[in-house]
Amino acid sequence: MKKSKKSIRFLILTAAIHALIFITGGIILYQLQGEEEYKTQETTKTLFQEVPETVTVRSTSMQKTVDVQGRVRAENRLELFPEVQGKIVAGNKPFREGVNFEKGEVLFQIDDREARLQLYSSRSNFQTLAASLLPDIKLDYPERMDLYEKWYDSLHPEEALPVIPDFDHPAMDRFLTSRGIYDRYYQIKSAEDRLDKFSVRAPFSGTLSAAKAEPGQSVGPQFHAGTFVDPDRYLLTVSVRQSDLNHIEIGDTAEFTDQQKSGRWTGRVVRMNPSVDARSQAVEIYLEVEGHNIREGMFLEGAMIAGDSLQITEIPKTALLRNGYVYAVVEGVIRQVPVNVVDVGHQTVKVTGLDGEVTILRDAGRAMAGQMIGEERR
């Protein structure tokens, strides 16, 4: 009997302990759920109470431009390589950088004494040959004797050979050919042309931009003696994309400046390369640049008009998402709006796709689509 009472007491105690554990667990779970709901409400409240900073922007009609840059080089440029071999001799003007020469002036002279004496000897031998034919011509072609004799009297070893006259007599022409008159004549004319190459003359008025030859120095066909440029005509080479090339024509102009912004120059399109660069997929355009204080080697940059006018809006860089969208406020709700970037500055970007006056978020990283401005979630 005592044993039975003890069993009943044990069962009652066990049931009481289980009931206590169940009630305590329920209370703890209820408190945790309340705390989590409170935190969620607080987070949502904070999210919708924080008002992102907005900025109102307005689109303006602007001409589409293409930024271009390039290096200036002289349009008339001559790399000086002698065609004959010999020693440089001092000329009337020093062969130095910055020295100006007029068209036809001697840039530098190569010693031609030996070649000149050989030419004199060849002319003298030719004169002897022509004299030996006088008796035969007088006998066989007396009607052409006066013309031949007049030509012979004009021969002189130190003067250029005069042109052989047209005797208008086939038999006499064959006779002169058989005696080697024409062959020797053209040999001497070739030597006269070679003698002229000992004097390197300016093909146009310009300035030496590089001079590597000194008096007394031996030079030859492989020696780069210097560079001669025209300081009045310069060319700027720039590259543009194929898509922009359709809006650029010969005669179009553009304004350029250097990196120090020390001046402004005008460039006019004079040529276009018909080929596309295989690496950059761009086309080279050549502009003739005019203005004061422009020099070869200067790096210029500017913009060229490349298309019809567009509605362009300037927005902060922070307002642009990486996927090409901005957050715009439409009837109090934040919406993603696609835009196209046409120019990138230091702090702002120029885009199309925002027409008229639009309110956007200054910082796109602090908002999400669908958020309501100025409303608190309930």
C-alpha positions in Angstrom: 0.0 0.0 0.0 2.8 2.3 0.9 4.6 1.4 -2.3 1.5 2.4 -4.3 1.3 5.8 -2.7 4.9 6.5 -3.5 4.3 5.6 -7.2 1.4 8.0 -7.4 3.4 10.8 -5.8 6.2 10.2 -8.2 3.9 10.4 -11.2 2.3 13.6 -10.0 5.7 15.2 -9.4 6.9 14.2 -12.9 3.8 15.6 -14.5 4.2 18.9 -12.6 7.8 19.2 -13.7 6.9 18.6 -17.4 4.0 21.2 -17.2 6.4 23.7 -15.7 9.0 23.2 -18.5 6.3 23.5 -21.2 4.9 26.7 -19.7 8.3 28.3 -19.3 9.3 27.4 -22.9 6.2 28.9 -24.3 6.8 32.2 -22.4 10.4 32.4 -23.7 9.4 31.7 -27.3 6.6 34.3 -27.2 9.1 36.9 -25.9 11.6 36.0 -28.7 9.0 36.3 -31.4 7.9 39.7 -30.0 11.5 41.0 -30.0 12.1 39.8 -33.6 8.9 41.5 -34.8 9.9 44.7 -33.0 13.3 44.6 -34.6 11.8 44.1 -38.1 9.4 47.0 -37.5 12.3 49.2 -36.4 14.4 48.3 -39.4 11.6 48.9 -41.8 10.8 52.1 -40.1 14.4 53.2 -40.3 14.7 52.3 -43.9 11.6 54.2 -45.0 12.2 57.1 -42.6 15.7 57.8 -44.2 15.0 60.1 -47.2 17.7 59.7 -49.9 19.2 63.0 -51.2 17.7 64.0 -54.6 18.8 66.4 -57.2 16.7 67.9 -60.0 18.4 67.9 -63.4 17.2 69.3 -66.8 18.2 68.2 -70.3 19.5 70.6 -72.8 19.9 70.4 -76.6 23.6 69.8 -77.3 25.6 68.9 -80.4 27.1 65.5 -80.2 30.9 65.7 -80.2 33.8 63.3 -80.3 36.9 63.9 -78.1 40.0 63.7 -80.3 43.7 64.1 -79.6 46.9 63.7 -81.5 50.4 65.0 -82.1 51.3 67.8 -84.5 53.8 67.2 -87.3 54.9 69.3 -90.2 52.8 68.7 -93.4 55.9 69.4 -95.5 58.7 67.3 -94.0 61.9 66.1 -95.6 64.3 63.6 -94.1 67.7 64.4 -95.5 69.7 61.4 -96.9 72.5 62.1 -99.4 72.4 60.2 -102.7 76.2 60.4 -103.1 79.2 59.8 -100.9 81.7 62.4 -99.8 82.8 64.9 -97.2 80.6 67.7 -96.0 82.0 71.2 -96.7 81.0 74.4 -95.1 78.3 76.3 -96.9 76.9 79.9 -96.9 74.7 79.1 -93.9 75.5 76.8 -90.9 73.8 73.4 -91.0 72.2 73.7 -87.5 68.8 73.3 -86.0 66.6 76.4 -86.3 68.4 77.8 -89.3 66.0 79.0 -92.0 66.5 78.3 -95.7 64.6 79.6 -98.7 63.4 77.4 -101.5 66.4 76.4 -103.7 69.1 77.3 -101.2 71.8 74.8 -100.5 71.2 73.0 -97.2 74.6 71.3 -97.2 77.3 70.7 -99.7 79.3 67.5 -100.3 82.8 67.9 -101.8 82.3 67.4 -105.6 85.8 68.3 -106.9 86.7 64.8 -108.1 83.3 64.2 -109.7 83.4 67.6 -111.4 86.8 67.1 -112.9 85.8 63.7 -114.2 82.8 65.3 -115.8 85.0 68.0 -117.5 87.2 65.2 -118.9 84.1 63.4 -120.3 82.8 66.5 -121.9 86.3 67.2 -123.5 86.4 63.7 -124.9 82.9 64.1 -126.3 83.9 67.4 -127.9 86.9 65.6 -129.5 84.5 62.9 -130.8 82.1 65.5 -132.3 85.1 67.2 -134.0 86.3 64.0 -135.6 82.9 63.7 -137.4 83.1 67.2 -139.1 84.8 66.1 -142.3 82.4 63.1 -142.8 79.3 65.3 -142.3 80.6 68.0 -144.6 81.2 65.4 -147.3 78.1 63.1 -146.9 75.5 65.5 -145.4 76.5 69.0 -146.6 72.9 70.3 -146.2 73.1 69.6 -142.4 76.7 70.9 -142.0 75.7 74.4 -140.7 73.4 73.0 -138.1 75.9 70.5 -136.9 78.7 73.0 -136.8 76.6 75.5 -134.8 75.9 72.8 -132.3 79.6 71.8 -132.1 80.7 75.4 -131.4 78.4 75.4 -128.3 80.2 72.6 -126.7 82.5 73.4 -123.7 84.1 71.1 -121.1 82.9 73.3 -118.2 79.4 73.8 -119.4 76.4 71.5 -119.5 76.0 69.7 -122.8 73.5 71.4 -125.2 70.8 69.2 -126.6 71.6 67.5 -129.8 69.6 69.2 -132.5 67.0 67.3 -134.6 68.7 66.9 -138.0 65.6 65.5 -139.6 67.8 63.1 -141.6 67.5 59.4 -140.9 70.7 58.5 -142.6 72.6 61.1 -140.6 71.0 59.9 -137.4 72.2 56.4 -138.1 75.7 57.8 -138.8 75.8 59.6 -135.5 74.5 56.6 -133.7 77.2 54.3 -135.2 79.8 56.7 -134.1 78.6 56.7 -130.5 77.5 60.3 -130.3 74.1 59.6 -128.6 75.5 57.0 -126.2 78.3 59.3 -125.0 75.8 62.2 -124.8 73.4 60.4 -122.4 76.3 59.1 -120.3 77.5 62.7 -119.8 74.0 63.9 -119.0 73.7 61.2 -116.4 77.0 62.4 -114.8 75.7 66.0 -114.8 72.6 64.9 -112.9 74.8 63.0 -110.4 77.0 66.1 -109.9 73.9 68.1 -108.9 73.3 65.7 -106.1 76.4 66.8 -104.3 74.5 70.0 -103.5 71.4 69.2 -101.3 68.9 72.0 -101.8 65.7 73.1 -100.0 62.7 71.9 -102.0 60.6 74.5 -100.1 61.1 77.4 -97.7 61.5 76.0 -94.2 63.7 75.4 -91.1 66.0 72.6 -90.0 64.5 70.7 -87.1 67.3 68.2 -86.8 71.0 68.5 -88.1 73.4 65.6 -87.7 76.1 66.4 -90.2 79.2 68.4 -89.5 81.7 70.0 -92.0 84.5 67.5 -92.7 82.3 64.5 -91.9 82.0 61.7 -94.5 78.4 60.9 -95.4 76.7 58.5 -97.8 73.3 57.3 -99.0 72.6 55.5 -95.6 73.4 58.5 -93.5 70.6 60.5 -91.9 71.9 64.1 -92.2 68.9 65.8 -90.7 65.2 66.9 -91.0 63.9 69.9 -92.9 60.3 71.1 -92.2 57.9 73.8 -93.3 57.1 75.9 -90.1 53.9 77.3 -91.7 51.9 74.2 -92.4 51.2 71.6 -89.7 49.1 68.4 -89.7 47.3 66.8 -86.8 46.4 63.1 -87.0 43.5 61.9 -84.8 41.5 58.7 -84.6 37.7 58.4 -84.5 35.4 55.4 -84.3 33.7 54.1 -87.5 30.3 55.0 -86.1 31.3 58.7 -85.8 32.9 58.8 -89.2 29.6 59.1 -91.1 29.1 62.6 -89.6 32.6 64.0 -90.4 33.4 65.5 -93.8 36.3 67.1 -95.5 36.4 70.8 -94.6 34.9 70.3 -91.1 36.7 72.4 -88.4 37.4 71.9 -84.7 39.1 73.8 -81.9 42.1 72.4 -80.2 44.2 73.3 -77.1 47.4 71.9 -75.6 47.6 70.1 -72.2 48.7 73.3 -70.5 45.8 75.3 -72.0 48.3 77.9 -73.2 46.6 78.5 -76.5 43.9 77.6 -79.0 44.3 76.5 -82.5 41.8 75.7 -85.4 42.0 72.4 -87.3 40.4 71.7 -90.6 39.8 68.2 -92.0 41.8 67.8 -95.2 42.1 64.0 -95.6 40.7 60.8 -94.3 42.4 57.4 -94.3 40.3 54.9 -96.3 41.4 52.0 -94.1 40.4 51.0 -90.6 43.1 50.3 -88.1 43.0 46.5 -87.4 43.8 46.9 -83.7 41.7 49.9 -82.6 39.0 49.6 -85.2 39.3 53.4 -85.7 39.9 55.6 -88.7 42.6 58.2 -88.9 41.6 61.7 -89.9 44.1 64.4 -90.9 43.5 68.1 -89.9 45.5 71.1 -91.1 46.2 73.2 -88.0 46.7 76.9 -88.0 47.6 79.5 -85.4 50.4 81.2 -83.7 53.2 79.5 -81.6 52.4 76.0 -82.9 55.3 73.6 -83.2 56.0 70.2 -84.4 55.6 67.5 -81.7 52.9 69.4 -79.7 50.1 67.2 -78.2 46.7 68.8 -78.9 43.2 67.7 -77.8 39.8 69.0 -78.7 36.3 67.9 -79.8 34.7 67.4 -83.2 31.0 67.6 -84.1 29.8 64.1 -85.0 26.1 64.0 -85.5 22.8 65.7 -84.9 21.9 67.5 -81.6 20.8 65.4 -78.7 18.9 66.0 -75.4 21.8 65.7 -73.0 21.5 65.8 -69.2 24.5 66.3 -66.9 24.3 64.2 -63.7 26.6 63.4 -60.8 28.8 60.3 -61.3 27.4 58.8 -58.1 23.9 58.8 -59.5 24.8 56.3 -62.3 24.5 52.6 -61.7 27.0 50.2 -63.3 24.2 48.7 -65.4 23.5 52.0 -67.1 20.5 53.1 -65.0 19.7 55.9 -62.7 17.1 56.1 -59.9 14.4 58.7 -60.8 11.5 59.8 -58.6 8.3 59.1 -60.5 5.1 60.1 -58.5 6.9 59.7 -55.2 8.2 56.3 -56.1 11.8 55.5 -57.0 12.1 53.8 -60.4 15.1 52.7 -62.4 15.5 54.6 -65.7 17.9 53.5 -68.5 20.3 56.1 -69.8 23.1 56.2 -72.4 26.5 57.8 -71.4 27.9 60.2 -74.1 30.7 61.9 -72.1 32.5 61.3 -68.8 33.9 64.2 -66.8 35.7 64.4 -63.5 32.7 64.7 -61.2 29.7 64.4 -63.6 28.6 62.4 -66.7 26.6 63.5 -69.6 23.7 61.1 -70.6 20.7 60.8 -72.8 17.4 59.3 -71.9 16.3 61.9 -69.3 14.1 64.4 -71.2 12.9 67.6 -69.6 13.2 68.2 -65.8 13.7 65.0 -63.8 14.4 64.4 -60.1 17.0 61.7 -59.5 18.9 60.3 -56.5 22.3 61.8 -56.0 23.7 58.6 -54.6 22.4 55.5 -56.4 24.0 53.2 -53.8 21.6 54.2 -51.0 18.2 53.4 -52.6 16.2 50.6 -54.2 13.6 50.5 -56.8 10.0 50.7 -55.5 11.0 52.7 -52.4 8.6 55.6 -51.6 10.0 59.0 -50.9 8.7 60.6 -47.7 6.4 57.7 -46.7 6.7 55.4 -43.7 5.7 51.8 -44.0 2.9 50.8 -41.7 
